[in-house]
Amino acid sequence: MIQRARIFRRPKSAMQSGPAGQGWRLEFEPAAQRLDPLTGWAGSGDTRAQVRLDFPSKEAAMAYAQAQGLVFEVAEEAAAPAIKPKAYADNFRFGRTDNWSH
């Protein structure tokens, strides 16, 4: 059985503004699930789906996956949209042409 993995950059936490914890993560693809006949819950005997490995760089994650013989894909991060900085004082600026913001 070929084990597949996905390597991606962890998103920034919404609770903190600092860059800590934004490394790269390797997650295994979940195996096929089976239904429990008694409860009807979906389950699997594969415990690798619960494993998440963090790496400081993309190259380190790729090197680990290659050393383990994993088939992997790297999800590149999308470019962040440019945000125009605004100030509250702009709402009261003399000669502004845009609509009132609130």
Protein Blocks (a to p, Z undefined) as FASTA:
>chain_A
ZZddddddddddfkbcbfghiaccdddddddddddfklopacdfbfklmpccddfbfklm
mmmmmmnopacdddddddddddddddfklmmgghiabdcfZZ
